Amino acid sequence: MKIVRIGGGSIELPSAEEIGAKAANLARMAALGLPVPPAFVLPVGLCADIVAGKAHAMRDLRNGLEDGIAFLEEATGKSFGDRRKPLLLSVRSGAARSMPGMLDTVLNVGCTSAAVRGLIRDSGRPRLAWDCRRRFLESYVETVAGLDPALLADRLNELIAAEGVESDRELDSEALERLAFDARKIVEESDDGWLEDAAAQLERSARAVYGSWMSERAQTYRRLEKLEHLAGTAVTVQAMVFGNGGPSSGAGVAFSRDPSTGMPQPVIDVLFDAQGEDVVSGRRTPDTEHTLARALPSVAEELGSVLKRLETEFGDVQDVEFTIEDGKLWILQTRAAKRTPRAALKIAIDLVHEGLITREEAQQRTAGIDPAALVETSLVSTQPPAAVGIGASAGIVAGRVAFDSRSAQRLASSGDPVILMRPDTSTTDIAGFAVAAGIVTAVGARTAHASLVAREMGKPCVVGCAAIRIDTLAQHAQIGERVVSAGDWITVDGDAGHLYFGRCEIRLRRPEHELAELASWRAERSAMPASLQ
């Protein structure tokens, strides 16, 4: 088995079938000279044998990790597990086709107690070091050790309350050190040596990411999206860059165009002093491109240039994950953006006008769109909204409220449209997404994995409705002075980000101009001699 190296002078450009679309695009960006942290990739071909537990696959995995670590240490000048200049790693998935949020990721791998001391010595930032340690424990415990994440989440919430702060972002280094110490005590019973063994952490994380290919949510997604032919996932191991180092650092997701409406302007979500999972998980509501431009104008300008370059290089709208480390921009991922059917139509036509794709390519990209999904909706009358959030996926729909995926499936079986209402959405809600007509969350972002899936499925979605207080156990939500119970009707406006009580009257309109333009292209092609088509 051969690993693939990315960055650090490597110019390898393997296919997505070999190393997954995520890593293939990462290699292309590195070859373009974009700021990409160095990485290495364990191939898709190893996945099935690792999942099956075959001995030769485990040997190949260990040998590949050993070769890859040597490459990363040379590329970064850091040492994995070192107590002076430690190298921390992210371990990510990547199939030949994008499966946003359906497979596992482990961050800050190698953050042992010795590495914490090394980070403090190297960076001079105790808060950064202890934050990485507790984040690693939270990620590893859930993804690799298979323990209940509530064990550590409850302790975090207790500490936030005791310190009198609003969130973990306001905890100082001393509080984070106590949190990391408490987390260690909680998980020590499951420790068979991994807590202080960076190599063991890496091997088990890689095995867990391969194993996530067979998770229930991943299998459900592949079935819904007709991706059951895919052979497996690759594993990308990449040098960590730190968005959680202070106010001039952060993590975010950027779209080169609006994936909900197709409008030709970037959509950017960013969380300062944060790591990537904070954004894509949808558990926090981020700042927007306007805040980034005010806080770090040079980074915002560079990111805008990167988005334009990637859109030109790939000939499509891009979904980009990035990290800002002490004012320096790093690009961690790019992929073709998931978009609503309505946006797909507009984007295809605009890309033709801009010379990025041909008319034939535009027709191919729009051929599978259901005409019914292109209908544009608007409200006949505008009463004041019951709650205001962020429009994450365009469209307007009325339906009956369900507070979990199983309830949504039961309610949908009666024939009525369903609105899935959650405190926050994760990709474990994929079965509920499939039957829901619309989705509403109390917190979250336009760029969270759940929002991406909603757009791909063409479901109106509103996130970040802070006015909603959801009690999933009692199966009701408090919106202002009114209680919404399971089965009640609400209307979701994914364009404006509004939520209304009851069933509002909805007006329908077809995008006749765009459809007419596509039809004229088809007519022109049909009139051409066969030899020229």
Secondary structure, DSSP 8 states (H G I E B T S, - for coil): ---EEEBTTB-----HHHHHHHHHHHHHHHHTT-----EEEE-GGGHHHHHTT-HHHHHHHHHHHHHHHHHHHHHHS-EET-SSSEE-EEEEEEESS--TTTS--EEEET--HHHHHHHHHHHS-HHHHHHHHHHHHHHHHHHTS---THHHHHHHHHHHHHHT-SSGGG--HHHHHHHHHHHHHHHGGG-SSGGG-HHHHHHHHHHHHHHGGGSHHHHHHHHHTT-TT---EEEEEEE---S-SSTT-EEEEEESS-TTT--SS-EEEEEES--HHHHHT-SS--EEHHHHHHH-HHHHHHHHHHHHHHHHHHTS-EEEEEEEETTEEEEEEEEE----HHHHHHHHHHHHHTTSS-HHHHHHHHTT--GGGG-EEEESS----SEE-EEEE--EEEEEEESSHHHHHHHHTTTS-EEEEESS--GGGHHHHHH-SEEEESS--TTSHHHHHHHHTT--EEE--TTEEEETTTTEEEETTEEEETT-EEEEETTTTEEEES---EEEE--HHHHHHHHHHHHHHHHS-GGG-
